Amino acid sequence: MKKLVTLCALFLLWAQIAMAGVNINTADQKTLESLPGIGSSKASAIITYRTEHGNFTSPNELTKVKGIGKKLVADIHDQIEIK
């Protein structure tokens, strides 16, 4: 029974982590690259943009980053967050 409770607790922790989005205002290069459609050049562009312009205030602001369009933002919208 103890193993089952431990397993359930670990599963719930994993689920919570998996459901958390990538914070585009604090994520590092590698974390940004984990998003579908965001490779190394787009991740670098996101970091450069937020360094030069400050934090993103909405996911749609990502379209101001060179190489990122509305479709890509729509595709990853549920995987990103802004805090």
Secondary structure, DSSP 8 states (H G I E B T S, - for coil): -HHHHHHHHHHHHHHHHHHS-EETTT--HHHHHTSTT--HHHHHHHHHHHHHH-S-SSGGGGGGSTT--HHHHHHHGGGEE--
